[in-house]
Amino acid sequence: MNTKKNIIIIAIAALVVLVVAYSNHFRNQFHFDDFHTIVDNTYIRDLKNIPHYFSDPKMFSANPDHWGMRAIVTTTLAIDYNLGGGLNPLFFQWDTFLWFIGLCVLLYFTYKALLQKSFDVPWLQYLSIIATVWFGLHKVNAETLNYVIARSDVLSTFFILLSFLIFIVWPQKRKYGYYIIPALIGVFAKETVPVLIIILFFYLLLIEAELSVADLFKLKNFKTVWNAFVKLLPVTIAVAVVQLYTLSKVPSIPGITNPFGYYVLTQAYVWLHYFISFFLPMNLSADTDWTVIKNLFDERIIAGLIFVAALVVAIFRTSKSKETRVVSLGLIWFAASLLPTSLAPFAEVTNDHRMFFAFVGLSLSVVTYLGHLIKKHQAKFLANPLYKNGLIGVIVLIMLLNAYGVYQRNKVWRTEETLWYDVTVKSPLNGRGLMNYAITQMAKGNFTVANDYLERATPLMPYYSTLYINKGILKGATGQPVLADENFKKAISLSPNDNEAYSFYASYLNRAGRTPEARLMAEKAYKLNPYSTMTLQTLMSIYNQLGLWENLKQAALNTLKLLPGNKEATAYLEASKTHTYVAQAGVANTAKPDLTPQQYLDQSLSYYNTGNYQKCIEACLNALRLKPDYAAAYNNIGAAYNQLHQWDKGAAACKKALALDPGNKLAAGNLNWALSHMKK
């Protein structure tokens, strides 16, 4: 009874420390992929979309390159959005935190169930709570909890643990397949659930069959190994079918850019880094500047391979004894959970949140081994309270240091500026980090600082389209139109199928009063991604500027499909019906009466290109009221009348153009066109 009471007290104390440690993170802003999966993702704004998350991959992200099937994650985000009345970080952060607490509860019972199969000591439950608290307060996990879309790691781990716990606690119920249900739910959170099959396989053989890893390779144990495989066929098939379904909805996996061989070798060193980080979580960076190591004799590769070899040896050796087989299982868990990101050559060699699932196994191994040592030297601890109190003091100190580290790490994740500044300090060779910090400075008007960081990023990412988009934005904001054009066009040339380069260029051109050019860019962006609200907003502004009312109506309707009730789109829709110009802050007005003759001429050309010939003529007449000798305006009138098959009016307008500008080849061509039809 005392033990149970003490465990409850420790759990409550740990919960208090956990809440205090994360108390400064609940209003932290969105970062990284949060923008295209949450901030710009209009589909999370309506709970009616929830059933469609399980069939439509585009509802996961506003960016086509990141369309996917993590329906459970998107569902929780939609609930957060609606509970918070919008993009309120407080609701998103609290949701992740509550799932994390639930995960820690599952962890305690999972650790307890596993340790009971190895130890027979009265203080076993204390080991379970120590392992749980160590994981719960671990500084590394702060990234996963602060980074909202990394909730996928929390959710997938939660459902994997729930499935695993049901499997080991109620073996008599396995035939009913209850443990399979959480696993299938987890598949819709992240693609890590197949790792559960590996963990269950070794659990059956190491813990229940009481075999060592070496025993698995002996012929006499073939039947036992085969039986374990057969027992797991139901969950294997179920997970495989659902996983194949989700993957079939994804056109491609983004970010697979590194050479496979070198990437895998580099991962050996990354594993060593992760292992060390469990004990010494220092110099954590949200976006490291690590790259693939291509020198096979690099000391990091050698150190990594030695570590992996030592890990394998440790797995084999600890599996020999019943008391340490849980250590072996935890190490297998650590390795198996890292396999998916180690075998897919992602552009990012390492990420802090990849340690989250792996540390579930490593916490188990470390604390179980600690318990093994305590049991081995139990007489000393009983004889001298100093040893016992010293050990408790060290454990408490480790927990409190991690809690302090979490609190400090939360400060880094407070805003985009604080996060990316931290990255520039800890990962100075990370071009993306330099670029993103520059963006935060642009937003504050610190253009000199922003330019410095963008220039530092350029040699590190010479072929990164997004970098040149931001350079274009900066040059435009500082009154350098030639350089702005050069950078936007460079971005488009590097990623011709990416809508963002066209969309940002269109926005810049529109604000600069170059509306016809902006229209071309915006319409290209829309063809590439019709779900981009930024592109649609730019298109509405452009169509409004040019008085293209039918186009404006359609763009407004398309926007309202994505953003029901949007005030801006509603205003534009009304304007399209009444043919009334909507004033726009920061955009050159090309539709009001005091336009220049050139602007009216540009407007007429836009009307002509869309087949609105009457509007083309009206725009030219407005130009002529300001500039009666405007030959180009007469030529456009002539061309428009020709399109309307009013050949006599077309010829008359072209003759006026030639009278004002005898060398106007366009007018001469349009006149010949009109005269040839008049003869018929």
RONULO-590448 format. One record per residue (C-alpha): x, y, z; residue number from 1. Coordinates in Angstrom, 3 decimals. Layout:
<vogus>
X,Y,Z,NUM
...
</vogus>
This chain:
<vogus>
0.000,0.000,0.000,1
2.849,2.391,0.829,2
4.438,1.729,-2.537,3
1.203,2.477,-4.373,4
0.713,5.650,-2.362,5
4.287,6.752,-3.012,6
3.911,6.124,-6.750,7
0.795,8.320,-6.815,8
2.638,11.085,-4.941,9
5.625,10.851,-7.309,10
3.308,10.878,-10.324,11
1.501,13.994,-9.094,12
4.806,15.715,-8.317,13
6.131,14.773,-11.755,14
2.970,16.126,-13.396,15
3.376,19.426,-11.563,16
7.016,19.675,-12.666,17
5.993,18.781,-16.232,18
3.337,21.508,-16.327,19
5.759,24.057,-14.886,20
8.462,23.031,-17.353,21
6.076,23.560,-20.294,22
4.194,26.498,-18.766,23
5.933,28.973,-21.086,24
5.196,27.064,-24.290,25
1.404,27.192,-24.553,26
1.338,30.406,-26.580,27
4.350,29.635,-28.740,28
3.811,30.394,-32.415,29
3.538,28.129,-35.454,30
6.738,27.115,-37.260,31
8.092,25.170,-40.255,32
5.467,22.905,-41.803,33
2.835,24.311,-39.442,34
2.243,27.017,-42.041,35
1.154,24.823,-44.936,36
-0.566,22.172,-42.763,37
-2.303,24.512,-40.318,38
-2.060,28.251,-40.969,39
-2.714,28.097,-44.738,40
-4.722,24.870,-44.700,41
-8.313,25.993,-45.161,42
-9.659,22.454,-44.820,43
-9.094,22.364,-41.056,44
-11.516,25.265,-40.652,45
-14.655,23.180,-41.136,46
-15.385,20.087,-39.036,47
-17.569,18.772,-41.856,48
-14.341,17.933,-43.699,49
-13.282,15.334,-41.107,50
-14.588,12.259,-43.020,51
-12.811,13.483,-46.158,52
-9.434,13.635,-44.392,53
-9.381,9.830,-44.690,54
-9.716,9.848,-48.479,55
-8.465,13.183,-49.804,56
-4.692,13.765,-49.342,57
-4.830,17.409,-50.396,58
-6.683,18.245,-47.181,59
-3.521,17.597,-45.185,60
-1.606,20.534,-46.640,61
-2.003,23.680,-48.727,62
1.222,22.713,-50.511,63
0.818,20.004,-53.195,64
4.363,18.793,-52.496,65
3.244,17.805,-48.994,66
-0.137,16.257,-49.671,67
-0.510,13.158,-47.551,68
-2.758,10.967,-45.462,69
-2.340,11.726,-41.768,70
-6.055,12.005,-41.166,71
-5.957,11.598,-37.384,72
-3.520,14.501,-37.103,73
-5.624,16.710,-39.373,74
-8.750,15.796,-37.415,75
-7.218,16.949,-34.131,76
-6.022,20.164,-35.802,77
-9.528,20.864,-37.092,78
-10.934,20.387,-33.588,79
-8.292,22.754,-32.175,80
-9.089,25.378,-34.810,81
-12.796,25.288,-34.095,82
-12.470,25.168,-30.306,83
-10.087,28.132,-30.387,84
-12.171,30.101,-32.853,85
-9.294,30.279,-35.306,86
-5.523,30.004,-35.332,87
-5.097,30.338,-31.576,88
-1.803,28.592,-30.653,89
-3.021,28.065,-27.091,90
-5.548,25.416,-28.139,91
-3.132,23.662,-30.493,92
-0.356,23.540,-27.896,93
-2.646,22.342,-25.113,94
-4.030,19.573,-27.315,95
-0.565,18.182,-28.026,96
0.354,18.478,-24.350,97
-2.723,16.508,-23.218,98
-1.973,13.732,-25.714,99
1.570,13.706,-24.339,100
0.319,13.277,-20.767,101
-1.848,10.377,-21.935,102
1.205,8.889,-23.627,103
3.185,9.102,-20.384,104
0.402,7.267,-18.525,105
0.567,4.464,-21.088,106
4.340,4.450,-20.741,107
4.188,3.814,-17.013,108
1.931,0.779,-17.358,109
3.945,-0.508,-20.330,110
7.238,-0.224,-18.455,111
5.690,-1.794,-15.365,112
4.331,-4.756,-17.358,113
7.702,-5.347,-19.022,114
9.768,-5.006,-15.861,115
7.546,-7.489,-14.042,116
8.702,-10.093,-16.517,117
12.347,-9.462,-15.605,118
12.470,-8.394,-11.956,119
11.032,-9.683,-8.752,120
11.782,-6.845,-6.381,121
9.502,-4.665,-4.242,122
10.821,-1.454,-5.787,123
9.999,-2.411,-9.377,124
7.263,0.222,-9.713,125
9.765,2.929,-8.812,126
11.835,1.939,-11.823,127
8.719,2.221,-13.991,128
7.933,5.733,-12.765,129
11.598,6.808,-13.102,130
11.701,5.652,-16.733,131
8.402,7.406,-17.436,132
9.399,10.687,-15.803,133
12.790,10.665,-17.515,134
11.096,10.365,-20.881,135
8.368,12.857,-20.002,136
10.776,15.581,-18.863,137
13.481,14.909,-21.425,138
14.765,18.121,-22.949,139
14.934,16.644,-26.468,140
11.165,16.115,-26.493,141
10.578,19.874,-26.214,142
10.877,20.183,-29.999,143
8.146,17.616,-30.597,144
5.773,19.352,-28.192,145
6.488,22.891,-29.416,146
6.317,22.034,-33.104,147
2.573,21.568,-33.580,148
2.592,19.392,-36.699,149
5.112,17.103,-34.937,150
2.049,16.001,-32.995,151
2.102,13.176,-35.534,152
4.988,11.705,-33.497,153
3.020,12.002,-30.260,154
-0.127,10.480,-31.754,155
1.565,7.615,-33.588,156
3.628,6.750,-30.488,157
0.487,6.900,-28.333,158
-1.399,4.408,-30.522,159
1.642,2.139,-30.944,160
2.041,2.011,-27.167,161
-1.666,1.372,-26.643,162
-1.562,-1.505,-29.117,163
1.614,-2.911,-27.535,164
0.195,-2.611,-23.999,165
-3.024,-4.418,-24.900,166
-0.981,-7.151,-26.560,167
1.289,-7.832,-23.568,168
-1.243,-7.306,-20.759,169
-4.113,-9.376,-22.171,170
-2.513,-12.251,-24.093,171
-5.724,-14.272,-23.819,172
-7.549,-11.580,-25.826,173
-5.121,-11.573,-28.749,174
-7.285,-13.908,-30.791,175
-9.979,-11.210,-30.891,176
-7.556,-8.715,-32.415,177
-8.378,-5.846,-30.061,178
-4.738,-4.754,-30.034,179
-4.856,-4.264,-33.820,180
-7.390,-1.399,-33.638,181
-5.052,1.218,-32.067,182
-2.335,0.226,-34.552,183
-4.647,0.909,-37.487,184
-5.606,4.285,-36.028,185
-1.910,5.061,-35.612,186
-1.281,4.463,-39.308,187
-3.371,7.568,-39.975,188
-1.052,9.572,-37.701,189
2.381,8.695,-39.126,190
4.122,6.038,-41.164,191
5.990,4.575,-38.170,192
3.438,1.950,-37.077,193
5.109,-0.942,-39.009,194
7.899,-0.659,-36.422,195
5.363,-2.059,-33.943,196
5.520,-5.393,-35.777,197
9.286,-5.595,-35.210,198
8.897,-4.779,-31.501,199
6.113,-7.348,-31.025,200
8.149,-9.987,-32.854,201
11.122,-9.610,-30.532,202
8.847,-9.333,-27.497,203
7.317,-12.726,-28.281,204
10.713,-14.348,-28.724,205
12.812,-12.626,-26.061,206
10.279,-12.115,-23.289,207
7.593,-14.763,-23.742,208
9.638,-17.532,-25.387,209
12.679,-16.555,-23.265,210
15.138,-16.899,-26.141,211
18.254,-14.856,-26.684,212
18.855,-13.090,-29.993,213
21.543,-15.662,-30.753,214
19.001,-18.463,-30.139,215
16.866,-17.128,-32.979,216
19.474,-18.312,-35.457,217
19.525,-21.891,-34.171,218
17.709,-24.496,-36.219,219
16.048,-26.054,-33.166,220
14.206,-22.776,-32.526,221
12.925,-22.387,-36.074,222
9.417,-23.504,-35.113,223
9.245,-20.984,-32.263,224
10.394,-18.193,-34.538,225
7.909,-19.293,-37.199,226
5.066,-19.389,-34.672,227
5.869,-15.845,-33.604,228
5.696,-14.775,-37.224,229
2.335,-16.535,-37.686,230
0.892,-14.980,-34.507,231
1.664,-11.546,-35.876,232
0.236,-12.164,-39.345,233
-3.170,-10.578,-38.526,234
-1.696,-7.291,-37.330,235
0.991,-7.383,-40.044,236
-1.552,-7.794,-42.834,237
-3.953,-5.235,-41.349,238
-1.255,-2.593,-40.888,239
0.237,-3.320,-44.313,240
-3.123,-2.936,-46.067,241
-3.967,0.361,-44.364,242
-0.418,1.663,-44.783,243
-0.452,0.823,-48.488,244
-3.781,2.641,-48.768,245
-2.395,5.814,-47.182,246
0.815,5.682,-49.207,247
-1.122,5.123,-52.439,248
-2.745,8.519,-51.875,249
0.618,10.272,-51.811,250
2.076,11.111,-55.250,251
5.635,11.142,-53.889,252
7.589,11.475,-50.660,253
9.041,15.015,-50.470,254
12.621,15.698,-49.512,255
14.235,12.459,-50.769,256
17.328,14.062,-52.249,257
20.470,12.576,-50.688,258
22.566,9.715,-52.128,259
21.363,6.523,-50.454,260
24.704,4.880,-49.626,261
26.394,7.892,-48.069,262
23.178,8.845,-46.275,263
22.892,5.436,-44.603,264
26.540,5.522,-43.530,265
26.048,9.015,-42.123,266
23.095,7.709,-40.123,267
25.497,5.530,-38.119,268
27.017,8.717,-36.714,269
23.550,10.242,-36.321,270
22.539,7.249,-34.173,271
25.569,7.869,-31.974,272
24.537,11.521,-31.701,273
21.008,10.510,-30.690,274
22.335,8.067,-28.071,275
24.608,10.703,-26.537,276
21.775,13.235,-26.591,277
19.761,11.006,-24.289,278
22.350,11.572,-21.553,279
23.679,14.986,-22.630,280
20.993,16.910,-24.559,281
23.227,19.837,-25.466,282
23.351,22.259,-28.420,283
19.974,21.190,-29.786,284
19.106,22.897,-33.063,285
15.687,23.063,-34.690,286
17.333,22.850,-38.122,287
20.896,21.568,-38.133,288
23.558,22.236,-40.740,289
24.582,18.585,-40.843,290
25.143,17.165,-44.308,291
25.849,13.738,-45.741,292
29.423,12.600,-45.046,293
30.984,11.349,-48.285,294
34.410,10.414,-46.950,295
34.251,6.761,-45.866,296
37.283,7.248,-43.643,297
35.867,10.279,-41.873,298
36.273,9.857,-38.113,299
32.538,10.461,-37.647,300
31.666,7.560,-39.938,301
34.141,5.324,-38.132,302
32.798,6.373,-34.716,303
29.255,5.773,-35.909,304
29.985,2.304,-37.253,305
31.770,1.386,-34.026,306
28.697,2.541,-32.082,307
26.291,0.523,-34.250,308
28.522,-2.545,-33.814,309
28.581,-1.966,-30.048,310
24.796,-1.577,-30.065,311
24.380,-4.920,-31.830,312
26.768,-6.582,-29.372,313
24.851,-5.065,-26.453,314
21.565,-6.357,-27.882,315
22.993,-9.872,-28.198,316
24.644,-9.896,-24.777,317
21.754,-8.443,-22.774,318
19.346,-10.907,-24.404,319
21.153,-13.865,-22.803,320
19.765,-13.300,-19.310,321
16.110,-13.087,-18.312,322
16.820,-10.082,-16.091,323
18.359,-8.058,-18.904,324
16.234,-9.156,-21.858,325
14.061,-6.075,-21.380,326
17.256,-4.041,-21.858,327
17.777,-5.861,-25.139,328
14.161,-5.229,-26.192,329
14.526,-1.519,-25.409,330
17.690,-1.283,-27.518,331
15.931,-3.074,-30.370,332
13.086,-0.572,-29.966,333
15.590,2.301,-30.173,334
17.173,0.921,-33.351,335
13.958,-0.173,-35.069,336
12.270,3.201,-34.544,337
15.180,4.956,-36.275,338
15.184,2.654,-39.303,339
12.467,4.444,-41.360,340
14.279,7.797,-41.360,341
17.668,6.097,-41.705,342
16.773,4.170,-44.853,343
14.905,6.974,-46.650,344
17.563,9.490,-47.781,345
15.868,12.687,-46.648,346
17.413,16.083,-47.327,347
17.655,16.615,-43.570,348
20.221,14.226,-42.176,349
19.030,14.594,-38.589,350
16.066,16.021,-36.691,351
15.490,16.303,-32.968,352
11.925,15.012,-33.169,353
13.161,11.728,-34.689,354
14.445,10.854,-31.220,355
10.963,10.998,-29.689,356
9.775,7.463,-30.491,357
13.311,6.050,-30.159,358
13.696,7.387,-26.617,359
10.699,5.327,-25.479,360
12.871,2.239,-25.958,361
16.085,3.835,-24.745,362
14.461,5.041,-21.501,363
13.329,1.476,-20.889,364
16.818,0.058,-21.510,365
18.719,2.601,-19.419,366
16.435,2.408,-16.384,367
16.123,-1.380,-16.575,368
19.892,-1.711,-16.665,369
20.099,0.700,-13.733,370
17.662,-1.527,-11.851,371
19.774,-4.562,-12.682,372
22.834,-2.873,-11.163,373
20.895,-1.806,-8.067,374
19.640,-5.347,-7.540,375
23.133,-6.697,-8.032,376
24.500,-4.386,-5.325,377
21.344,-4.309,-3.211,378
23.171,-5.304,-0.027,379
25.353,-2.195,-0.198,380
22.339,0.060,-0.623,381
20.576,-1.549,2.333,382
23.680,-1.352,4.516,383
24.477,2.279,3.751,384
21.591,4.770,3.320,385
24.084,7.198,1.799,386
24.163,5.119,-1.387,387
20.388,5.026,-1.565,388
19.924,8.747,-0.874,389
22.765,9.605,-3.235,390
21.169,7.629,-6.034,391
17.795,9.259,-5.427,392
19.489,12.663,-5.407,393
21.217,11.987,-8.754,394
17.961,10.820,-10.337,395
16.037,13.870,-9.071,396
18.844,16.146,-10.276,397
18.714,14.586,-13.772,398
14.949,15.132,-13.923,399
15.150,18.739,-12.717,400
17.985,19.574,-15.115,401
15.908,18.224,-17.988,402
12.891,20.214,-16.785,403
15.033,23.363,-16.716,404
16.310,22.524,-20.192,405
12.731,22.143,-21.440,406
11.783,25.544,-20.025,407
14.765,27.185,-21.732,408
14.110,25.346,-24.988,409
10.530,26.608,-25.004,410
11.884,30.171,-25.033,411
13.710,29.389,-28.253,412
10.460,28.214,-29.872,413
8.538,31.325,-28.775,414
8.511,33.135,-32.144,415
9.883,32.686,-35.623,416
12.565,35.241,-34.828,417
13.770,33.547,-31.627,418
13.739,30.111,-33.246,419
15.659,31.022,-36.376,420
18.151,33.200,-34.543,421
18.966,30.176,-32.385,422
19.444,28.129,-35.557,423
21.837,30.689,-37.056,424
23.958,30.532,-33.892,425
24.006,26.728,-33.496,426
23.931,25.834,-37.200,427
25.717,28.720,-38.969,428
26.128,26.710,-42.184,429
22.407,26.088,-42.511,430
21.293,28.255,-45.417,431
17.607,27.730,-44.677,432
18.114,28.929,-41.121,433
19.885,32.070,-42.321,434
17.122,32.696,-44.862,435
14.301,32.228,-42.382,436
15.921,34.560,-39.880,437
16.252,37.101,-42.695,438
12.492,36.805,-43.288,439
11.804,37.716,-39.663,440
13.979,40.799,-40.076,441
12.232,41.812,-43.288,442
8.937,41.672,-41.419,443
10.380,44.169,-38.916,444
11.751,46.439,-41.638,445
15.385,45.614,-40.838,446
16.274,45.324,-44.520,447
20.026,45.744,-44.090,448
20.226,42.866,-41.615,449
17.886,40.774,-43.768,450
19.999,41.369,-46.860,451
23.157,40.347,-44.990,452
21.646,37.010,-43.928,453
20.214,36.323,-47.386,454
23.598,36.945,-48.958,455
25.211,34.589,-46.421,456
22.633,31.954,-47.324,457
23.101,32.224,-51.104,458
26.406,30.304,-51.472,459
25.037,27.631,-49.116,460
21.846,27.154,-51.168,461
22.602,28.371,-54.699,462
19.787,26.312,-56.227,463
17.056,26.869,-53.633,464
14.047,28.534,-55.266,465
12.567,29.864,-52.019,466
15.762,31.772,-51.252,467
15.452,33.737,-54.491,468
11.768,34.401,-53.825,469
12.746,36.091,-50.589,470
15.589,37.964,-52.234,471
13.081,39.197,-54.808,472
10.711,40.347,-52.065,473
13.549,42.191,-50.323,474
14.785,43.905,-53.477,475
11.244,44.959,-54.298,476
10.711,46.353,-50.799,477
13.948,48.375,-51.020,478
13.134,49.925,-54.406,479
15.370,47.778,-56.610,480
12.933,46.580,-59.324,481
15.591,45.242,-61.701,482
17.132,43.015,-59.000,483
13.664,42.045,-57.802,484
12.758,40.811,-61.285,485
16.051,38.942,-61.613,486
15.556,37.068,-58.364,487
11.915,36.195,-58.958,488
12.749,34.903,-62.433,489
15.662,32.915,-60.985,490
13.258,31.322,-58.486,491
10.874,30.375,-61.291,492
13.677,28.891,-63.398,493
14.796,26.714,-60.483,494
11.265,25.483,-59.658,495
9.108,25.964,-62.763,496
6.400,23.690,-61.369,497
6.196,25.370,-57.967,498
3.282,27.766,-57.627,499
4.906,29.848,-54.880,500
7.503,31.495,-57.118,501
4.808,32.631,-59.567,502
2.448,33.657,-56.778,503
4.934,35.852,-54.908,504
6.137,37.403,-58.164,505
2.533,38.153,-59.104,506
1.930,39.825,-55.753,507
5.038,41.960,-56.191,508
4.119,42.967,-59.756,509
0.570,43.813,-58.722,510
1.737,46.083,-55.915,511
4.185,47.714,-58.289,512
1.355,48.643,-60.675,513
2.458,46.137,-63.329,514
-0.953,44.537,-63.325,515
-1.031,42.812,-66.748,516
2.289,41.078,-65.987,517
1.018,40.196,-62.533,518
-2.027,38.567,-64.068,519
0.066,36.211,-66.184,520
2.107,35.113,-63.172,521
-0.914,34.696,-60.910,522
-2.809,32.619,-63.446,523
0.203,30.327,-63.868,524
0.388,29.942,-60.096,525
-3.321,29.110,-59.975,526
-2.952,26.391,-62.613,527
-0.193,24.783,-60.547,528
-2.092,24.995,-57.256,529
-5.768,26.045,-57.327,530
-5.948,25.607,-53.541,531
-3.549,28.425,-52.656,532
-5.482,31.183,-50.914,533
-2.583,33.586,-51.430,534
-2.783,33.090,-55.201,535
-6.550,33.517,-55.200,536
-6.299,36.724,-53.180,537
-3.751,38.085,-55.639,538
-5.951,37.092,-58.578,539
-8.962,38.851,-57.058,540
-6.906,41.991,-56.599,541
-5.661,41.849,-60.179,542
-9.072,41.172,-61.740,543
-10.489,43.986,-59.642,544
-7.761,46.313,-60.877,545
-8.415,45.421,-64.508,546
-12.178,45.445,-64.203,547
-12.432,41.825,-65.358,548
-15.681,41.272,-63.541,549
-16.462,37.723,-64.691,550
-12.955,36.593,-63.801,551
-13.267,38.371,-60.459,552
-16.567,36.656,-59.780,553
-15.101,33.202,-60.407,554
-11.993,33.902,-58.334,555
-14.163,35.160,-55.463,556
-16.390,32.084,-55.641,557
-13.340,29.796,-55.652,558
-11.968,31.619,-52.631,559
-15.258,31.327,-50.767,560
-15.239,27.571,-51.352,561
-11.967,27.418,-49.450,562
-12.739,30.234,-47.007,563
-16.498,30.341,-46.417,564
-17.619,33.738,-45.221,565
-14.309,35.431,-46.046,566
-15.006,39.189,-45.971,567
-12.487,40.086,-48.664,568
-13.829,37.512,-51.132,569
-17.408,38.519,-50.318,570
-16.589,42.167,-51.078,571
-14.962,41.219,-54.359,572
-17.931,39.048,-55.299,573
-20.293,41.975,-54.728,574
-17.975,44.242,-56.726,575
-18.051,41.784,-59.641,576
-21.847,42.099,-59.744,577
-21.980,45.892,-59.505,578
-18.811,46.513,-61.551,579
-17.497,48.654,-58.715,580
-13.809,48.974,-57.990,581
-12.716,47.846,-54.504,582
-9.991,50.008,-52.973,583
-6.907,48.051,-51.877,584
-4.197,49.207,-49.517,585
-0.693,48.997,-50.927,586
-1.778,48.199,-54.483,587
-1.392,50.591,-57.374,588
-4.930,51.536,-58.466,589
-5.264,50.943,-62.207,590
-9.034,51.235,-62.512,591
-9.983,54.626,-61.133,592
-10.566,57.616,-63.487,593
-7.206,59.304,-62.922,594
-5.122,56.505,-64.444,595
-2.363,57.390,-66.859,596
-2.912,56.785,-70.583,597
-0.366,53.946,-70.439,598
-2.267,52.268,-67.602,599
-5.507,52.502,-69.573,600
-3.690,51.012,-72.561,601
-2.416,48.122,-70.410,602
-5.950,47.632,-69.155,603
-7.272,47.520,-72.712,604
-4.706,44.888,-73.643,605
-5.828,42.706,-70.739,606
-9.436,43.033,-71.864,607
-8.418,42.171,-75.420,608
-6.499,39.070,-74.351,609
-9.547,37.757,-72.484,610
-11.947,38.439,-75.365,611
-13.691,41.376,-73.675,612
-13.425,43.612,-76.756,613
-16.056,46.172,-75.756,614
-14.230,46.813,-72.469,615
-11.002,47.069,-74.455,616
-12.509,49.846,-76.559,617
-13.816,51.664,-73.457,618
-10.371,51.597,-71.829,619
-8.791,53.009,-75.011,620
-11.373,55.804,-75.157,621
-10.432,56.689,-71.558,622
-6.803,56.852,-72.645,623
-7.677,59.087,-75.603,624
-9.553,61.520,-73.366,625
-6.261,62.089,-71.563,626
-4.042,61.795,-74.613,627
-5.943,62.513,-77.884,628
-2.932,61.749,-80.103,629
-2.338,58.271,-78.643,630
-1.769,56.123,-81.746,631
-1.456,52.887,-79.760,632
-4.932,53.419,-78.295,633
-6.449,53.844,-81.759,634
-4.668,50.678,-82.886,635
-6.159,48.686,-79.986,636
-9.614,50.058,-80.806,637
-9.150,48.965,-84.405,638
-8.024,45.474,-83.363,639
-11.023,45.138,-81.008,640
-13.509,46.190,-83.685,641
-11.923,43.701,-86.079,642
-12.509,40.949,-83.533,643
-16.147,42.074,-83.344,644
-16.269,41.879,-87.169,645
-17.094,45.588,-87.356,646
-14.587,46.012,-90.138,647
-15.468,49.587,-91.110,648
-14.971,50.870,-87.548,649
-11.789,48.842,-87.276,650
-10.405,50.313,-90.469,651
-11.291,53.863,-89.393,652
-9.516,53.494,-86.050,653
-6.403,52.001,-87.639,654
-6.255,54.858,-90.211,655
-6.272,57.363,-87.311,656
-3.438,55.411,-85.663,657
-1.378,55.517,-88.869,658
-2.096,59.202,-89.347,659
-0.559,59.834,-85.928,660
2.205,57.244,-86.285,661
2.865,56.244,-89.931,662
5.453,53.675,-88.870,663
3.071,51.727,-86.599,664
3.329,48.201,-88.025,665
0.590,46.812,-85.757,666
-1.870,49.415,-87.000,667
-0.898,48.720,-90.608,668
-1.457,45.016,-90.128,669
-4.829,45.537,-88.458,670
-5.873,47.926,-91.249,671
-5.018,45.373,-93.927,672
-6.963,42.772,-91.975,673
-10.060,45.048,-91.864,674
-9.787,46.074,-95.565,675
-9.436,42.462,-96.726,676
-12.742,41.586,-95.071,677
-14.481,44.746,-96.295,678
-13.704,43.762,-99.922,679
-15.467,40.468,-99.412,680
</vogus>
